Amino acid sequence: MLTEEYLRERHSEWIGRIADAGIWEAKKFKPVNILVRPRSKNYHGLFRRKYIRRGLFRRYEDCIILYRNPVEETQLEIDSTLVHEMIHQYIFQNNIRDTSAHGKVFREFMHRINNAFPDSLHITISSKRQHVKGPGRTIHKLILLMFENGECYCCHIQPSRVEAFMRLIARNKKSWQLRSYQLCESNDSYFDSVRSCRTRLHGIRIAEEQLTEFCKEYRLKFL
């Protein structure tokens, strides 16, 4: 059941059904790639934005990814995870400010959709599996990226790639519209299960107003 073709059909259907319920506007959805990936230790679903640069050509590419985890075996669970990521897509693509990744705006969408479709959807606050937190044995290398538009990302970096990524960021700071970036490290066990960057940058999206709290909670040390 969990195929990209199936998810594209469900994505299109839920855009229309939820728009008909007056919860969002169908025309405000922008293109998104829908992908299926192998079982993940960390996620059931994920919305992410990739920055693609090929020579002088630069663009953003949005993706919704669902993972082949046992919880996605029923249509209810598949659709609930998919619509969870569609809420992120709608908020992100329309530059809607929220208090956090699953803040006030996200929760309002979630509750309205669940109430409108009680027999078809059961969206929960997170499609992310629980991480262990607290002091661990491994020192993780991290780069915080703060963009001019207020978006912030914490990128978990493969240790051998730290210098290469720092040079890449320095070269592209202006074109990427970075306000600042900071090399950090943490021994928190949370990052044991966060995929590290090897060939391209990807990271945990953080609301700007939550950045200080995030750094404190996950024991980030600025270098």
Sequence and secondary structure as in RCSB ss.txt:
>XXXX:A:sequence
MLTEEYLRERHSEWIGRIADAGIWEAKKFKPVNILVRPRSKNYHGLFRRKYIRRGLFRRYEDCIILYRNPVEETQ
LEIDSTLVHEMIHQYIFQNNIRDTSAHGKVFREFMHRINNAFPDSLHITISSKRQHVKGPGRTIHKLILLMFENG
ECYCCHIQPSRVEAFMRLIARNKKSWQLRSYQLCESNDSYFDSVRSCRTRLHGIRIAEEQLTEFCKEYRLKFL
>XXXX:A:secstr
   HHHHHHHHHHHHHHHHHTTSS GGG    EEEEES  SSBSEEEEEEEEEETTEEEEEEEEEEE  GGGGSH
HHHHHHHHHHHHHHHHHHTT   SSTTSHHHHHHHHHHHHH TTT    S SB     SEEEEEEEEEEEEETTS
 EEEEEE GGGHHHHHHHHHHHTTTTTEEEEEEEEEEEGGGGGS  BSSS   EEE GGGHHHHHHHTT EE 
